[in-house]
Amino acid sequence: MNNVGEQYRSMYNNLAFDPNNLANLDQDLPNYIQNYVPIFSLPQEWLWCESWCNQKVKSKAKTIDLCSNPIKPLGKIESALKYIEEWKSYDEITIKNM
C-alpha cells in the first residue's frame, strides 16, 4: 500500500481536530485507520496491561502499561510499585537526586 504515512497523518489531523478524541488518540488512530491500512497486532507480551492481559503473560512482558483497571482502581504510582520490581529503587534514586 502506498502513502501509508500520508493516510495516518490525514486521519490523525481529522481526529485531533476534535478535543474529545485527544484523550485516547493513541488507541483511536489505529482503530479508525485499520479499514484503510493493514494493522498487525503484536503479541500480548509487547504491551501487558492488567485490564486485558493474563497474569501468566506478565513475566514475559516487554512493556507494562500502568493502565487504569476499573475493577481494581489504583493510582499510577501504586500500580508501578505493584507491577515493577525495580520501581521502588528507581523512585528512591529520583527523589534523592531532586
DSSP file (Angstrom, degrees, kcal/mol; ACC not computed):
  #  RESIDUE AA STRUCTURE BP1 BP2  ACC     N-H-->O    O-->H-N    N-H-->O    O-->H-N    TCO  KAPPA ALPHA  PHI   PSI    X-CA   Y-CA   Z-CA
    1    1 A M              0   0    0      0, 0.0     3,-0.4     0, 0.0     2,-0.2   0.000 360.0 360.0 360.0 133.1    0.0    0.0    0.0
    2    2 A N        +     0   0    0      1,-0.2     0, 0.0     2,-0.1     0, 0.0  -0.560 360.0  17.5 -90.9 154.2    1.4    3.4   -0.9
    3    3 A N     >  +     0   0    0     -2,-0.2     4,-2.1     1,-0.1    -1,-0.2   0.805  66.2 153.0  61.2  34.6    1.3    6.6    1.1
    4    4 A V  H  > S+     0   0    0     -3,-0.4     4,-2.6     1,-0.2     5,-0.2   0.918  73.4  53.4 -60.4 -42.5    0.6    4.9    4.4
    5    5 A G  H  > S+     0   0    0      1,-0.2     4,-2.6     2,-0.2    -1,-0.2   0.901 108.3  49.5 -59.2 -41.8    2.3    7.8    6.3
    6    6 A E  H  > S+     0   0    0      2,-0.2     4,-2.5     1,-0.2    -1,-0.2   0.881 110.0  51.2 -65.0 -38.2    0.1   10.3    4.5
    7    7 A Q  H  X S+     0   0    0     -4,-2.1     4,-2.5     2,-0.2    -2,-0.2   0.919 111.7  46.9 -66.1 -42.7   -3.0    8.3    5.4
    8    8 A Y  H  X S+     0   0    0     -4,-2.6     4,-3.0     2,-0.2    -2,-0.2   0.941 112.9  49.6 -61.6 -46.8   -2.0    8.2    9.0
    9    9 A R  H  X S+     0   0    0     -4,-2.6     4,-2.6     1,-0.2    -2,-0.2   0.913 112.3  47.6 -59.8 -44.4   -1.2   11.9    9.0
   10   10 A S  H  X S+     0   0    0     -4,-2.5     4,-2.1     2,-0.2    -1,-0.2   0.926 113.9  46.1 -63.7 -46.1   -4.6   12.7    7.4
   11   11 A M  H  X S+     0   0    0     -4,-2.5     4,-2.5     2,-0.2     5,-0.2   0.908 112.3  52.0 -64.3 -41.3   -6.5   10.5    9.9
   12   12 A Y  H  X S+     0   0    0     -4,-3.0     4,-3.3     1,-0.2     5,-0.2   0.938 109.2  49.7 -59.1 -47.5   -4.6   12.0   12.8
   13   13 A N  H  X S+     0   0    0     -4,-2.6     4,-1.0     1,-0.2    -1,-0.2   0.882 111.2  49.6 -61.1 -38.4   -5.4   15.5   11.7
   14   14 A N  H  < S+     0   0    0     -4,-2.1     4,-0.4     2,-0.2    -1,-0.2   0.914 116.5  41.1 -65.9 -42.8   -9.1   14.7   11.4
   15   15 A L  H >< S+     0   0    0     -4,-2.5     3,-1.2     1,-0.2     6,-0.4   0.897 111.1  55.6 -72.7 -40.4   -9.2   13.1   14.8
   16   16 A A  H 3< S+     0   0    0     -4,-3.3    -1,-0.2     1,-0.3    -2,-0.2   0.727  92.8  72.0 -67.6 -21.0   -7.0   15.7   16.6
   17   17 A F  T 3< S+     0   0    0     -4,-1.0    -1,-0.3    -5,-0.2    -2,-0.2   0.828  90.3  65.9 -62.1 -31.9   -9.4   18.5   15.4
   18   18 A D  S X> S-     0   0    0     -3,-1.2     3,-2.0    -4,-0.4     4,-0.5  -0.840  75.4-151.8 -95.9 115.2  -12.0   17.2   17.9
   19   19 A P  G >4 S+     0   0    0      0, 0.0     3,-0.7     0, 0.0     4,-0.4   0.746  93.3  67.0 -59.3 -23.1  -10.8   17.8   21.5
   20   20 A N  G 34 S+     0   0    0      1,-0.2     3,-0.3     2,-0.1     4,-0.2   0.736  97.8  53.7 -69.3 -20.5  -12.9   14.8   22.6
   21   21 A N  G X4 S+     0   0    0     -3,-2.0     3,-0.7    -6,-0.4    -1,-0.2   0.672  88.0  79.6 -84.8 -17.7  -10.6   12.5   20.6
   22   22 A L  G X< S+     0   0    0     -3,-0.7     3,-0.9    -4,-0.5     4,-0.2   0.773  78.8  67.8 -67.8 -26.8   -7.4   13.6   22.2
   23   23 A A  G 3  S+     0   0    0     -4,-0.4    -1,-0.2    -3,-0.3     3,-0.2   0.884 119.9  17.0 -61.8 -39.6   -7.7   11.6   25.4
   24   24 A N  G X> S+     0   0    0     -3,-0.7     4,-3.1    -4,-0.2     3,-1.3  -0.086  81.2 131.1-124.1  33.6   -7.3    8.2   23.7
   25   25 A L  H <> S+     0   0    0     -3,-0.9     4,-2.5     1,-0.3    -1,-0.1   0.839  70.5  61.0 -59.8 -33.5   -5.8    9.2   20.3
   26   26 A D  H 34 S+     0   0    0     -4,-0.2    -1,-0.3     1,-0.2    -2,-0.1   0.819 115.9  33.8 -63.3 -28.6   -3.1    6.6   20.6
   27   27 A Q  H <> S+     0   0    0     -3,-1.3     4,-1.4     2,-0.1    -2,-0.2   0.822 118.0  52.2 -90.8 -38.0   -5.9    3.9   20.7
   28   28 A D  H  X S+     0   0    0     -4,-3.1     4,-2.9    -7,-0.2     5,-0.3   0.882  99.2  62.4 -69.8 -39.0   -8.4    5.6   18.4
   29   29 A L  H  X S+     0   0    0     -4,-2.5     4,-2.3     1,-0.2     5,-0.2   0.938 107.5  41.7 -57.2 -52.1   -6.0    6.3   15.5
   30   30 A P  H  > S+     0   0    0      0, 0.0     4,-1.3     0, 0.0    -1,-0.2   0.890 115.0  52.9 -62.7 -35.7   -5.3    2.6   14.8
   31   31 A N  H  < S+     0   0    0     -4,-1.4     4,-0.2     1,-0.2    -2,-0.2   0.924 113.5  42.0 -64.3 -43.4   -8.9    1.7   15.3
   32   32 A Y  H >< S+     0   0    0     -4,-2.9     3,-0.6     1,-0.2    -1,-0.2   0.870 118.6  43.9 -70.6 -36.9  -10.1    4.3   12.8
   33   33 A I  H >X S+     0   0    0     -4,-2.3     3,-2.4    -5,-0.3     4,-2.2   0.590  84.4  92.7 -89.1  -9.5   -7.5    3.6   10.2
   34   34 A Q  T 3< S+     0   0    0     -4,-1.3     5,-0.2     1,-0.3    -1,-0.2   0.712  81.6  59.2 -62.1 -19.0   -7.5   -0.2   10.2
   35   35 A N  T <4 S+     0   0    0     -3,-0.6    -1,-0.3    -4,-0.2    -2,-0.1   0.629 116.4  33.3 -79.5 -12.6  -10.0   -0.2    7.4
   36   36 A Y  T <4 S+     0   0    0     -3,-2.4    -2,-0.2     1,-0.3    -1,-0.1   0.668 123.4  37.4-112.7 -26.6   -7.6    1.7    5.1
   37   37 A V  S  < S-     0   0    0     -4,-2.2    -1,-0.3    -7,-0.1     2,-0.1  -0.991  89.3-106.9-131.0 134.0   -4.2    0.5    6.2
   38   38 A P        -     0   0    0      0, 0.0     2,-0.5     0, 0.0    -3,-0.1  -0.418  35.4-162.9 -62.9 131.1   -3.3   -3.1    7.2
   39   39 A I        -     0   0    0     -5,-0.2     2,-0.5    -2,-0.1    -5,-0.0  -0.967   4.5-161.9-117.3 129.6   -2.7   -3.3   11.0
   40   40 A F        -     0   0    0     -2,-0.5     2,-0.2     0, 0.0     0, 0.0  -0.959  16.5-135.8-114.4 120.8   -0.9   -6.2   12.5
   41   41 A S        -     0   0    0     -2,-0.5     3,-0.1     1,-0.1    -2,-0.0  -0.505  14.3-133.2 -76.8 139.7   -1.4   -6.8   16.2
   42   42 A L        -     0   0    0     -2,-0.2     5,-0.1     1,-0.1    -1,-0.1  -0.552  34.4 -91.1 -83.4 155.9    1.6   -7.6   18.4
   43   43 A P    >   -     0   0    0      0, 0.0     3,-2.1     0, 0.0     4,-0.4  -0.268  42.6-103.2 -61.5 156.9    1.5  -10.5   20.9
   44   44 A Q  G >  S+     0   0    0      1,-0.3     3,-1.5     2,-0.2    -2,-0.1   0.795 115.5  71.6 -53.1 -33.0    0.4   -9.6   24.4
   45   45 A E  G 3  S+     0   0    0      1,-0.3    17,-3.7    16,-0.1    18,-0.8   0.730  88.6  63.4 -61.1 -20.3    3.9   -9.7   25.7
   46   46 A W  G <  S+     0   0    0     -3,-2.1    -1,-0.3     1,-0.3     2,-0.2   0.759 121.0  15.1 -77.5 -24.0    4.7   -6.5   23.9
   47   47 A L  S <  S-     0   0    0     -3,-1.5     2,-0.4    -4,-0.4    -1,-0.3  -0.679  77.2-171.5-151.1  92.7    2.2   -4.4   25.9
   48   48 A W  B     +a   64   0A   0     15,-3.0    17,-3.3    -3,-0.4     2,-0.3  -0.694   8.7 171.8 -89.1 134.9    0.9   -6.0   29.1
   49   49 A C    >>  -     0   0    0     -2,-0.4     4,-2.3    15,-0.2     3,-1.1  -0.990  35.5-134.7-143.1 133.8   -1.9   -4.4   30.9
   50   50 A E  T 34 S+     0   0    0     15,-0.5    -1,-0.1    -2,-0.3     5,-0.1   0.819 100.6  65.7 -57.4 -32.6   -3.8   -5.8   33.9
   51   51 A S  T 34 S+     0   0    0      1,-0.2    -1,-0.2    -3,-0.1    -3,-0.0   0.840 124.1   6.9 -62.5 -34.3   -7.1   -4.8   32.4
   52   52 A W  T <4 S+     0   0    0     -3,-1.1     2,-0.3     2,-0.1    -2,-0.2   0.426 110.6  85.4-131.8   1.4   -6.9   -7.1   29.5
   53   53 A C  S  < S-     0   0    0     -4,-2.3     2,-0.2    -9,-0.0    -5,-0.0  -0.804  74.3-110.9-112.0 152.1   -3.9   -9.4   29.8
   54   54 A N    >>  -     0   0    0     -2,-0.3     3,-1.2     1,-0.1     4,-0.7  -0.512  20.7-129.7 -75.3 140.2   -3.4  -12.6   31.7
   55   55 A Q  H >> S+     0   0    0      1,-0.3     3,-0.8    -2,-0.2     4,-0.5   0.822 106.8  64.1 -59.3 -31.7   -1.2  -12.6   34.8
   56   56 A K  H 34 S+     0   0    0      1,-0.2     3,-0.3     2,-0.2    -1,-0.3   0.788 100.3  51.5 -64.9 -26.8    0.7  -15.6   33.4
   57   57 A V  H X4 S+     0   0    0     -3,-1.2     3,-1.8     1,-0.2     4,-0.3   0.698  88.9  82.7 -81.5 -20.5    1.9  -13.5   30.4
   58   58 A K  H X< S+     0   0    0     -3,-0.8     3,-1.8    -4,-0.7    -1,-0.2   0.851  82.0  60.6 -56.2 -39.3    3.2  -10.7   32.7
   59   59 A S  T 3< S+     0   0    0     -4,-0.5    -1,-0.3    -3,-0.3    -2,-0.1   0.733 109.0  44.7 -63.2 -20.4    6.5  -12.4   33.4
   60   60 A K  T <  S+     0   0    0     -3,-1.8    -1,-0.3    -4,-0.2    -2,-0.2   0.379  86.1 132.1 -99.9   1.9    7.3  -12.3   29.7
   61   61 A A    <   -     0   0    0     -3,-1.8   -15,-0.2    -4,-0.3     3,-0.1  -0.284  38.0-171.8 -63.6 135.1    6.2   -8.7   29.2
   62   62 A K  S    S+     0   0    0    -17,-3.7     2,-0.3     1,-0.3   -16,-0.2   0.704  81.3  23.0 -91.9 -27.6    8.5   -6.4   27.3
   63   63 A T        -     0   0    0    -18,-0.8   -15,-3.0     2,-0.0     2,-0.5  -0.998  69.4-154.2-140.1 135.9    6.4   -3.3   28.2
   64   64 A I  B     -a   48   0A   0     -2,-0.3     2,-0.6   -17,-0.2   -15,-0.2  -0.960   8.9-152.4-114.3 121.5    4.0   -2.8   31.1
   65   65 A D        -     0   0    0    -17,-3.3     2,-1.5    -2,-0.5   -15,-0.5  -0.817   8.1-148.2 -91.4 121.8    1.2   -0.3   30.7
   66   66 A L        +     0   0    0     -2,-0.6    13,-0.1   -17,-0.1    14,-0.1  -0.264  40.8 163.6 -85.0  51.1    0.1    1.2   34.0
   67   67 A C        -     0   0    0     -2,-1.5     2,-0.5     1,-0.1   -17,-0.2  -0.187  45.5 -96.3 -67.2 160.5   -3.4    1.5   32.7
   68   68 A S        -     0   0    0      5,-0.1    -1,-0.1   -18,-0.1     7,-0.1  -0.681  30.4-151.1 -82.1 126.6   -6.4    2.0   35.0
   69   69 A N        -     0   0    0     -2,-0.5     3,-0.2     3,-0.4     5,-0.1  -0.882   1.6-155.5 -97.3 114.7   -8.2   -1.2   35.8
   70   70 A P  S    S+     0   0    0      0, 0.0    -1,-0.1     0, 0.0    -2,-0.0   0.754  93.4  52.2 -63.6 -22.8  -11.8   -0.3   36.5
   71   71 A I  S    S+     0   0    0      1,-0.3    -3,-0.0    -3,-0.1    -2,-0.0   0.870 124.9  23.0 -80.1 -37.8  -12.3   -3.4   38.7
   72   72 A K  S    S-     0   0    0     -3,-0.2    -3,-0.4     2,-0.1    -1,-0.3  -0.675  85.1-158.3-127.2  76.0   -9.2   -2.7   40.9
   73   73 A P        +     0   0    0      0, 0.0     2,-0.3     0, 0.0    -5,-0.1  -0.367  21.5 163.2 -65.1 125.7   -8.6    1.1   40.7
   74   74 A L        -     0   0    0     -2,-0.2    -5,-0.2    -5,-0.1    -2,-0.1  -0.975  37.8-111.9-134.9 149.5   -5.0    2.1   41.7
   75   75 A G     >  -     0   0    0     -2,-0.3     4,-2.5     1,-0.1     5,-0.2  -0.295  38.5-102.6 -71.4 168.2   -3.1    5.2   41.0
   76   76 A K  H  > S+     0   0    0      1,-0.2     4,-2.6     2,-0.2     5,-0.1   0.892 121.6  49.1 -62.3 -41.2   -0.1    5.1   38.6
   77   77 A I  H  > S+     0   0    0      2,-0.2     4,-2.7     1,-0.2    -1,-0.2   0.931 111.7  48.6 -66.1 -44.6    2.5    5.1   41.5
   78   78 A E  H  > S+     0   0    0      1,-0.2     4,-1.9     2,-0.2    -2,-0.2   0.905 112.6  49.2 -61.0 -41.0    0.7    2.3   43.3
   79   79 A S  H  X S+     0   0    0     -4,-2.5     4,-2.6     2,-0.2     5,-0.3   0.919 110.3  50.7 -63.2 -43.3    0.4    0.3   40.1
   80   80 A A  H  X S+     0   0    0     -4,-2.6     4,-2.4     1,-0.2     7,-0.3   0.925 110.8  48.4 -61.4 -44.6    4.1    0.8   39.4
   81   81 A L  H  < S+     0   0    0     -4,-2.7    -1,-0.2     1,-0.2    -2,-0.2   0.862 115.2  46.3 -63.0 -35.2    5.0   -0.4   42.9
   82   82 A K  H  < S+     0   0    0     -4,-1.9    -2,-0.2    -5,-0.2    -1,-0.2   0.880 125.2  26.3 -74.7 -39.2    2.8   -3.4   42.5
   83   83 A Y  H  < S+     0   0    0     -4,-2.6     2,-0.6     1,-0.2    -2,-0.2   0.636 110.9  63.0-105.7 -16.4    4.0   -4.5   39.0
   84   84 A I    ><  -     0   0    0     -4,-2.4     3,-1.8    -5,-0.3     4,-0.4  -0.902  59.2-163.1-119.9 106.3    7.5   -3.2   38.5
   85   85 A E  T 3  S+     0   0    0     -2,-0.6     3,-0.5     1,-0.3     4,-0.4   0.852  90.5  49.3 -54.6 -40.2   10.0   -4.7   40.9
   86   86 A E  T 3> S+     0   0    0      1,-0.2     4,-2.3     2,-0.1    -1,-0.3   0.552  85.3  93.0 -78.7  -7.5   12.7   -2.0   40.2
   87   87 A W  H <> S+     0   0    0     -3,-1.8     4,-3.2    -7,-0.3     5,-0.2   0.897  80.3  53.4 -58.5 -46.1   10.3    0.9   40.7
   88   88 A K  H  > S+     0   0    0     -3,-0.5     4,-2.4    -4,-0.4    -1,-0.2   0.920 112.4  44.1 -58.4 -45.9   10.9    1.5   44.4
   89   89 A S  H  > S+     0   0    0     -4,-0.4     4,-2.2     2,-0.2    -1,-0.2   0.904 114.8  49.1 -68.2 -39.2   14.7    1.8   43.9
   90   90 A Y  H  X S+     0   0    0     -4,-2.3     4,-2.4     2,-0.2    -2,-0.2   0.917 112.0  49.7 -62.2 -42.5   14.3    4.0   40.8
   91   91 A D  H  X S+     0   0    0     -4,-3.2     4,-2.6    -5,-0.2    -2,-0.2   0.912 110.4  49.7 -63.2 -43.5   11.8    6.2   42.7
   92   92 A E  H  X S+     0   0    0     -4,-2.4     4,-2.4    -5,-0.2    -1,-0.2   0.903 111.2  49.3 -63.2 -41.8   14.3    6.5   45.7
   93   93 A I  H  X S+     0   0    0     -4,-2.2     4,-1.9     2,-0.2    -1,-0.2   0.915 111.8  49.2 -62.7 -43.1   17.1    7.4   43.3
   94   94 A T  H  < S+     0   0    0     -4,-2.4     4,-0.4     2,-0.2    -2,-0.2   0.931 112.3  46.8 -63.2 -46.2   15.0   10.0   41.6
   95   95 A I  H >< S+     0   0    0     -4,-2.6     3,-1.1     1,-0.2    -1,-0.2   0.910 111.5  52.2 -62.5 -42.1   13.8   11.6   44.9
   96   96 A K  H 3< S+     0   0    0     -4,-2.4    -1,-0.2     1,-0.2    -2,-0.2   0.849 110.5  48.2 -62.5 -35.5   17.4   11.6   46.2
   97   97 A N  T 3<        0   0    0     -4,-1.9    -1,-0.2     1,-0.2    -2,-0.2   0.409 360.0 360.0 -88.8   2.2   18.7   13.4   43.1
   98   98 A M    <         0   0    0     -3,-1.1    -1,-0.2    -4,-0.4    -2,-0.1   0.481 360.0 360.0 -79.5 360.0   16.0   16.1   43.1
